Amino acid sequence: MDIQGKYAFNAIAMQLHTDKDAASKFVHDCIHEFELFETDEKEFWSNSLNRRMALKQGVSDKRRQAAAKRWKKEKANTSDEQMHSKSNAIKRKESKRNESKEKEIEIEDPASNNVTSDAAVFYVENIGPPTGFVSGKLLGWTEDVGDELVIEAIKRAVEQNKPNWGYTKSILQSWSRKKITTVEGVRAEQVQFRNQHQPRNLGQYKQRQSENVPEWFEQQKQQELQVKAAVPAEDIPDAGELLRQFNANKAKQA
């Protein structure tokens, strides 16, 4: 966009519902502080937006070309179809319908739109051809964090039986908030999570288990061990039976 035009910032201010000076400062900050735009001091632009618009335009062009090609082919075959039987006509229509579906799938395939990233190919193979909107988002995340991390997020979405872009994006956003930028970082975070939760839960379980056993029962077990070698087994009180009687009396009192 031309930033030297007389009404350039007036137009931006109108879109942002603010005044001209605020719009000018906003554009200046986006260029020089946040580095969201590029500029040659005459115009400013977004490289990311340009790439995505080019991708969208490529999809539109290919769809238009495919439609024109189908229309010409159908027009050329009209006279031939009138000369054949109804059976043959039905077969040709089915063939054309299948051909049309294959072309539409080819157009939606990121690989046919010059999107050659490994993440895009992996997405198509495991989830399906993305829409133009999802293709742009997928390309943006790939540029930000790399193919390897995006592929890892797609794998986890598929493993959780949620093979869609929304769940994949939520995984990537979670890692971004945690400053995780590599697959190794993802695995390290997973190991840390397990180490923090499993031992603590096991300790709590053992503690609850010990709280349910009265102190005299533990003392009785120690006495059994001490006299076991000298006293016949039939003369030793059954600690298990004593515990059951204790629990039964406790239940009656309650």
N, C-alpha and C positions, 0 to 999 in steps of 0.2 A: 504494500500500500504506500502511496506517495505521501510522505510526511512534510513535504514542502508546499503542498497545495494550500490555497487560501482557506478552504473550508474543511480540511482534513480532520482536524481535531474537533471542530464543531459537529461533524457527522458522528465521530466516535463518542463524543459527550452525549449526543442525543440517544444513541443506542444504550449507553450505560446509565442514562438518567442522572447525569451529573453536569458540572460546568466544564468549560474548555480547559482551564488550568489543571483541574483534577485529571481530566482525560490525558493531557500532555504528560503529567507526572507519572500516571499509570503506565503509559507506553514506554517512557524513559526507564522506569524501574524494571519492566519486563525485558528490556534490551540489555541494560548495563548491570543490573543487580542480580536478576534471576536467570538471565541468559536463556530466556524462552524464545526470543526472536533474534534474527540476524538483520543487519542493516549496513547500507553503504552510505549513510548520512543523507540519502535522498529518499529511499524507500526502506520499508522493513517487511519481513516475511518470516514464516515458520517452516523450517525444513521438514519437520515431522508431518505437518498438515499437507504440504505439497506432495510428499510421498503417498499419503493416504488418499488424497484426491486423485493422484495419478492411478493408483490401484483401482479406485472406484470407476474412473473413466475407462480403464482397460476392460473391466467387467462389462460395462455398458456397451462398449464398442463390440466386444465379442458376441454378446447377446443379439445385438442389432444385426451383425453379419450372419449369424446362424439363422435368424428369422428370415432374412432376405434370401438366403440360400434355399431354405425350405420352401419359401413361397415360389421361387422360380422353378424348383424341381416339381412341385405340385402342379403348377400351371402347365409345364411341359408334358406331364403325364396324364392330363385331363382327357385328351382325345383318345389315348390308349385305353384308359379305364372304361370308356363308353363302349369299346369294342369287345371287351372280355366279359365273362360270365360274372354273376353276383358272387360266386364262391371265390374267384380269383381277386375280385375287387376287395373283398373282406381281408384276404391274406395280405394284399399290398398295404392296406390301411394299418393293419397290425404291425407290419414291418416298419412303416413310417413312424408309428407311435413309439416303437422301441428305439428307433434311430434318434428321434427327438429327445427321448429321455437320456440316452447316452451322451448327446451333445450338451444337454443341460448340466449333467453331472460333470462333464469335462470342463465346462465354463466355471462351475462352482469350485472345481479342484484348485487349491492354491498353487499347485505346481504349474498349471496352465496359465496362471496370471503372473508369472515371473516371481512368485513367492517360493523360493527354493530352500528355505530354512528347514533344518531337521525337525524342529518343533511343529511346523505347519504340516509336514508330511506325516509325522507321528499322530497328529490330531485327526487327520483325514482317515488314517488306517484304523484308529481305535474308537473314534467317536462319530466321525462322518464329515462330509463336506461342510464347511462353515459358511454362514451368510457373509455378505459383504461387510456388514458391521462387525461381526465377530472376527473376520479376517484382519480388519484394521486393528482391533484390540490385541489380537494374538501377535501381530507384527510389532506393536508398540511394546508389549511385555518382553518379547524376544530381544528387541533392541536394548531394553533397560537391564535385564538380568541374564540374558544369554539362553541359548537353546537347551542346555543341559538342565537348568533349573525348571524351565517351563515343561520339559518332558517329564521330569519327576512329579510335578504337580498334576499333569494329565494322568500319569500312572496311578496316583493315589485316588483321583476322582473315579477312575474305572474300578479300582479295587474296592472302593466303598459303594459300588453299584450306583454311582451318581455321574454317569458319563455325559456331562454337559459343560458348557463354558462357564455358567454362573458358579458352579461348585469349584471348578478349576481356578477361576479368578479369586474366589474367597481364600483358597489355599495360598495363592501367590501374595495376596494382600496381608495375610497373617504373617508370612515369612518376612515381608517387607517391613512390617511394624516391629518385628523382632531383630531387624538388621541382619537377617540371614541372606547371604548372597551366593552360596555354593551348596551343592548336594552334600558335601562333607559336613557343612554346618547344620544342615537339616538332620542328618543322622546323629550328629553329636547332641543336638537338642533333644532328640527322641530318647537317646540313652540317658541323658541327664534327667529327663522327666520320669523315666522308669525307676531310676535309682532313688529319686526323691519320694516316690510314692509307695513302692513295694515294701521296703524294710519297715517303714513307719506303720503301715497297715498290719504287717505280720506281728510287730511288737504289740500293737493295741489288741490284736486277737489273743495273743498269749497272756497279756495282762488281764483281759476280761475272763479268760479261762481259769486263771489262778484265783481270781476274786470269788469264783463260785465254789471253791473248795475250802472248808473250814480249817482252822489252824490245828485243831485236835486230830483231824484226819491225817495231816502230814506227820504229826508227832507219832501217831499210831503206826504209820508205815515205817518210820525210823526204828521204832521198838521191835517191829516184826523182823527187820533185817538183823538187829542185834541178837535176838534170841533164836533165830531160825536154826542156827547150827546146833544148839543145845536142847531145844524143846521139840518134841514130835509135832508134825504138821497138824495133827488132829486137835492138839491142845491150844493152838494159836487162834485167837478170835478172828473171825472173818471181817476184815476192815470194810470190804464192799457191802456186806450185810449191815454193819453198823452205820455206814453212810446212808443206805436206803432207809433205815429206821429213823435216822436223824431227819432226813428230808420229809418223811411221812409225818412225824410229830410236828415238824415246823409248819407243814401244810394244814394240819388240824388246828393248830393254834391261830393260824391266820384266819 
